Amino acid sequence: MKKFKKVGVWILISIFLQAGVLFYLDRFYFVTESNVDIKKVEEPAKQVIANKDIEINIPEAAKNINISSDGKYVAYFSDETLYVVNTITGDKKQVEFDSDKKFSYYMWLPDVNNILIAEKKSTSKQSTITFSNYDAEKNKKKDIANDNSGKPTLINLSDKQSDVDDLEMSRLTGVIYIKISNKNIKNGRSSFYEMNRMAQISSLKVNSNSVGNINTFPHQARLAYEDLTYHKVYTTGINKAITIKGVTNTCLVGTDDEDKLYIGAVENNKIKKVYYGLVKDSMDTWRSIELKNVVDKKDIFVSSNGDIYVNDNLKGTITNIMSNKEITYKGKLIQMYENGAISLSDGKLYKISFNSKE
């Protein structure tokens, strides 16, 4: 019995000692780091919400104007330079390139304020595309020089005039799709490549000589694309076009977070109806929505949650056709993105929120 009492006493002493050590570490040893983190996170967040009226000027000659997924940064290309502007503070950064490389194309990566940049390097013998990543928060650019096996991460172009025409990323698989426009190939047939998380690049076959818009699926390493010659929509992994009963011409509208594909029924180069559903499901299970007015495919946008937004340039409005909510904007619409849109008026950038209560 005495032995059990002694063991119990030593156990209690051990518990108190451990609790004391943990208390000391929590209250004294880690105290500086914890305090600094709390101050740095909370204070800027309040400033970001309050500072809404900062003026962002965009040059008239600016090209490739695109906003990050959260709307915090906007990037554009002007005077052979890629600029990145913080839309909250107005702070503008210039992305530097090596002297032997030129800007080709870029895309904002989903869910992070990073840019994937395609850069073109030309010599007397060969032109190549290489890639880099720019972190807008840290203002740091890093080359993606090699894959995980040490092989150079690059694409050899067929000629010096060829260039990157589009970049799309499957958000959860991390696969990036690269569309290259070829100038010396008959009918201007595009080449396609995919780059995985390990920076390995491989060629990708498509069932079209003339590809228009492309989109990815968040949960699948699969590309959706439209054939401009026969006005059909395809996805990789399926040899046949996606056909809708009673619809002759179709175009690609978008995808959502549930991997649903959105296809437009086209008449006289305008979309009159949108069909949507899972590629693996029978077309009988797909749903459709009739548009009040026919629209150009550049004026329709699908959000990640499946809302469909339609732009009316003449009225200066964007309408969520699922809820009939209408939002007005100033000037010329530049881009619709996940949480809103951006427009330009007299060289000034305006941000429009899709979640506005007004």
Secondary structure, DSSP 8 states (H G I E B T S, - for coil): -HHHHHHHHHHHHHHHHHHHHHHHIIIIISHHHHHHHHHHHHHHHHHHHH------B--TT-EEEEE-TTSSEEEEEETTEEEEEETTT--EEEE---TT-EEEEEEE-TTSSEEEEEEEEE-SS-EEEEEEEEETTTTEEEEE-B-TTS-B-EEE-SSTT-EEEEEEE-TTT--EEEEEE-SSSGGG--EEEEE-TT--EEEE--S-SSEEEEEEETTEEEEEEEETTTTEEEETT-SS----TT---EEEEEE-TT-EEEEEEEETTEEEEEEEEETTS-GGG-EEEEEEEEE-GGGEEE-TTS-EEEEETTTTEEEETTTTEEEE-SSEEEEE-SSEEEEEETTEEEEEETT---
